[in-house]
Amino acid sequence: METNMFARKIAMITGLGTLFFACPFAFSQQKGCPASTRVKAVRLAQDAKKAVDGGQFEQAIKLLEDAYELCPIPELRHSVGRVQEQAGKYGEALASYSACIEEGATGELLEECKEGAKRMEIVFASGTLKVITDVPDAKVFIDDSSEPQPVGVPIKVKAGTHEIRVEAQGRKDFKAVVDVPGGGEKVVEASLELEVPKPALLQVKTEPQVCELVIDGKPFGKVKKEPIELPPGVHQIEARAEGFVSVSSRVLLEPGKVTEVALTLSPIQVEKPLVSEVRPRRALWNWVGIGIGSALIAGSVFPFVRYGLDKKEARPASAYYTGDTVSPTNAIIGGVLLGTGTVAIVTSLVLWPKSKASVSLAPYNSGAKAMLSLSW
């Protein structure tokens, strides 16, 4: 009867307070609790209640466990389980509720311990997962779910192993396998590295094959059979070759893809000069020769005239004149001048080479430049 009263007193003490449910005033037949220790156990229970009211759950659990060592009755097991549940120690609370049932709780106390164990089993079957990262717009994906979860917010999941994936634009995905404790919280720090874009590949084919490439205004060497790695985006491709008109094209390169560009160069057309002939013209020396020859011929007239006059004046008055004859000097001079002038004119007209004046039109840069060539 004393033990029953003691159990009721413990139940009344530990049952008070906003954090406890009223414990049933069940009869307990637990032995091993001498009267000398009951007062001390009651005081420990009273101190535990004060600790709970002050939010000092660890101290309250310690006091109740000390009281249980003095008097191992199911009511104290139940009280320990309630304080552990309030402290968030769900695994320990489950063990305390189970011990309460095993140690012979009856009536309402037994139902209370069963309900507590059931609550802990439900709580212990789940936990919370919290992902922390320095990228605020990151999304969390758990297992095979396509529903994104926010970062920095506790997510309720089943206790056990889970695969998580954290994604953010411009960052590499973070993947990890975590173990979420039942009734507890698992905090994961996700480090999202900057994603380096995959290079784009450019395959250039030219006709003729031997060409120089200029990409975005910079020389890029000769055309090769292997693709060229370039940053993704729009690029200006130009092909050059000696004797051909350069060809360029703008292409959009996508990361990780091969883009083919075919460039055909047209040969530069060289036009033949246009020549227009004019009538032949004598060279300057032709005209000089003709002029000198004409002057010599004209000059030969004077010696001949002089010779004729001299000869006329020297004509004898009678057939019996025996004086000196007229000197032939003037005749000789006139003949020399006449012959020399004739040779000069004939040589200028027949023997000296002829020349031509011509006009040539040849291509020059983008247009045609007229060139006039004259030779004398």
Buried (B, 14 or more C-beta within 10 A) or exposed (E): EEBEEBBBBBBBBBBBBEBBEEBBBBBBEBEEBEEEBBEEBBEBBBBBBEBBEEEBBEBBBBBBBBBBEBBBBBBBBBBBBBBBBBBEBBBBBBBBBBBBBEBEBEEBBBEBBBEBBEBBBEBBEBBBBBBEBEBEEBBBBBEEEEEBBEBEEEBEBEBEEBEBBBBBEEBBBBEEEBEBBBBBBBEBEBEBEEEEEEBBBBBBBBBEEEBBBBBEEEEBEEBEEEBBEBEBEEBEBBBBBEEBEBBEEEBEBEEEEEBEBEBEBEEEEEEEEEEEEEEEBBBEEBEEBBEBBBEBBEBBEEBBEBBBEBBEEEEEEEEEEEEEEBEEEBBEBBBEBBEBBBBBBEBBEEEBEEBEBBBEBBBEEEEEEEEEEEEE
